[in-house]
Amino acid sequence: MIVCKSKSELEKMRRACVIVHDILQELREAVKPGITTADLDTLAERRTREEGAKPAFKGYRGYPKVLCTSVNEEIVHGIPSARKLKEGDIIGLDFGVIIEGYYGDAALTVPVGEISEPLKKLLRVTRESLELAIDQVRAGNRISNIGAAVQKHVEAYGFSVVRDFVGHGIGTAMHEDPPVPNYGVPGRGPVLKEGMVLAIEPMVNEGTYQVKILDDQWTAVTADGKNSAHFEHTIAVTNNGPWVLTRP
């Protein structure tokens, strides 16, 4: 069932989403060669507490950490550890909080020091695909318009869109209806209505779209070992167009 949010509910979600945005910016600035992914998780957990929020991910279906840290060929759900980041890596930071029972969720992929031109292109195209998806979040459009915009842009640059993981509705639960694939043809699926809130999150691979799950039962990696990027925003449907709640 798709739940449309009231104005007061959207304001609560906005507060959660602003905290997510602010902490992700602090994490972005903390990323540098030599830092561990566990260090980043510690920072995220401390800042979540200081903001009076609850972590959205820790304990969710048994996930052990506050932050997801996915490095290079890791697509999503990488678990923070003693792993040190190296110059030339990329790291996906996926993070969410709960405020007054409402969720905020966002992600970005960050270069570690100086990265190669192909990696810069991967990050740029993935980020652009999210912006094109956001532009489709308009009352009267259909869900599949979102994924179609992502897929068209990504594949034009020779990259692939992950199929195994998709975006989602969000509100008083982290994952609500409807699912929001990052691929497909336009004009299908539920009609977007005022008050719907979606977490849109393109996951884009350099090579094949196929994935495999590591032995930790969480970390998803590209099947061919090539790199992957991930960006996400939480967006509300309004009669005036998309409202990106995770953007200041």
Buried (B, 14 or more C-beta within 10 A) or exposed (E): EBBBBEEEBBEBBBBBBBBBBBBBEEBBEBBEEEBBBBBBBBBBBEBBEEBEBBBBBBEEEEBEBBBBBBBBBBBBBBBBBEBBBEEBBBBBBBBBBBBBEBBBBBBBBBBBEEBEEEBEBBBEBBBBBBBBBBBBBBBEBBBBBBBBBBBBBBBEBEBBBBBEBBBBBBBBBBBBEBBBBBBBEBEEBBEBEEBBBBBBBBBBBBBEBEBEEEEEEBBBBBBBEBBBBBBBBBBBBBEEEBBBBBBE
